[in-house]
Amino acid sequence: MKLIEIEVQNETYQSQVQLKFLAVPRIGEGIRLQEPDGSWASYDVLDLWYQRAVFGDVWVPFIHVRMTPTASDFGAVLRPDFSKHETDEGEEEEPAGY
């Protein structure tokens, strides 16, 4: 089994690390990465691109990731105009049209 070395650029912590994967994740997929404190968290793949390596005719994959937002922050990332409204019963509802 051959592993693919991918450079992971983490937007949440403004860091870069090279990790080995069995397959190149696609844009929009989620992956689990270990946090600096040792816990595991979900991340979304925001971008994927390939760059030519300095040695030979080899293309190296890079991915750009960001921590998956919590349910309360979800709309702010994907739909900036999204805001939750509370009803009289205290339940949250989406604005009309969604």
Protein Blocks (a to p, Z undefined) as FASTA:
>chain_A
ZZdddddddfklopadddddfbdcdehiacddddfkopacddddfbdcddddfehjbddd
dddddddddfklmmmmmmmmbccdddfkopacddehZZ
